[in-house]
Amino acid sequence: MYLATEKKAEIFKKHGKSEKDTGSSEGQIALFTYRISHLTEHLKKNRKDFNTQRSLVKLVGKRRNLLDYLVKTDITRYRAIVKELGLRK
């Protein structure tokens, strides 16, 4: 698989509270962002891979829902993660 356990732990360590804290919104958003960028690169090479395209759209929706949740609960955490990951909006 393209996403090794070490890479996941590194993402959660950088954006979450710790590498064991896989449930924090910031950690999940960062992981989804990493996976979205990976799938986007794959789709640039393989235009007709419609299963991957569907997976990408679902991941973007999941990330959007988490971002909406963060806006409602804690706007400062939302602004920090958007700035850190370079997301629009």
C-alpha positions as CSV (number, residue, x, y, z in Angstrom):
1,M,0.0,0.0,0.0
2,Y,1.2,3.5,-0.7
3,L,0.6,4.7,2.8
4,A,3.0,3.1,5.3
5,T,2.3,3.0,9.0
6,E,5.4,5.2,9.6
7,K,4.0,7.8,7.3
8,K,0.6,7.8,9.0
9,A,2.3,8.1,12.4
10,E,4.4,11.0,11.1
11,I,1.2,12.8,9.8
12,F,-0.6,12.3,13.1
13,K,2.4,13.4,15.1
14,K,2.8,16.6,13.1
15,H,-0.9,17.6,12.9
16,G,-2.5,15.8,15.8
17,K,-1.8,15.8,19.5
18,S,0.5,12.7,19.3
19,E,1.1,9.9,16.8
20,K,-1.3,7.6,18.7
21,D,-4.1,10.3,18.6
22,T,-5.7,9.2,15.3
23,G,-9.1,10.5,16.2
24,S,-8.4,14.2,16.3
25,S,-10.1,16.2,13.5
26,E,-6.8,17.9,12.6
27,G,-5.0,14.6,12.2
28,Q,-7.8,13.1,10.1
29,I,-8.0,16.2,7.9
30,A,-4.2,16.1,7.3
31,L,-4.4,12.4,6.4
32,F,-7.2,13.0,4.0
33,T,-5.3,15.8,2.4
34,Y,-2.3,13.6,1.9
35,R,-4.4,10.9,0.4
36,I,-6.2,13.4,-1.8
37,S,-3.0,14.7,-3.2
38,H,-1.8,11.2,-3.9
39,L,-5.0,10.3,-5.7
40,T,-4.9,13.5,-7.7
41,E,-1.4,12.7,-9.0
42,H,-2.6,9.2,-9.9
43,L,-5.6,10.6,-11.8
44,K,-3.3,12.9,-13.8
45,K,-1.6,9.9,-15.2
46,N,-4.7,7.6,-15.5
47,R,-7.6,9.7,-16.8
48,K,-10.0,6.8,-17.2
49,D,-9.7,5.3,-13.7
50,F,-13.2,6.1,-12.6
51,N,-13.1,4.0,-9.4
52,T,-10.2,6.2,-8.2
53,Q,-12.1,9.3,-9.3
54,R,-15.1,8.2,-7.2
55,S,-12.9,7.5,-4.2
56,L,-11.3,11.0,-4.6
57,V,-14.7,12.7,-4.6
58,K,-15.7,10.7,-1.4
59,L,-12.5,11.7,0.3
60,V,-13.0,15.4,-0.5
61,G,-16.5,15.1,0.9
62,K,-15.3,13.5,4.1
63,R,-12.6,16.2,4.6
64,R,-15.2,18.9,3.9
65,N,-17.5,17.5,6.6
66,L,-14.6,17.5,9.1
67,L,-13.7,21.0,8.2
68,D,-17.4,22.1,8.7
69,Y,-17.4,20.4,12.0
70,L,-14.3,22.3,13.1
71,V,-15.8,25.6,12.0
72,K,-18.8,24.9,14.2
73,T,-16.8,23.7,17.3
74,D,-13.5,25.7,17.3
75,I,-12.8,28.3,14.7
76,T,-9.2,28.9,15.8
77,R,-8.3,25.2,15.2
78,Y,-10.0,25.4,11.8
79,R,-8.1,28.5,10.8
80,A,-4.8,26.9,12.0
81,I,-5.3,23.7,10.1
82,V,-6.4,25.4,6.9
83,K,-3.4,27.7,7.0
84,E,-1.0,24.9,7.8
85,L,-2.2,22.6,5.0
86,G,-2.7,25.4,2.5
87,L,-6.3,24.6,1.8
88,R,-8.7,27.0,0.2
89,K,-11.6,28.6,2.0
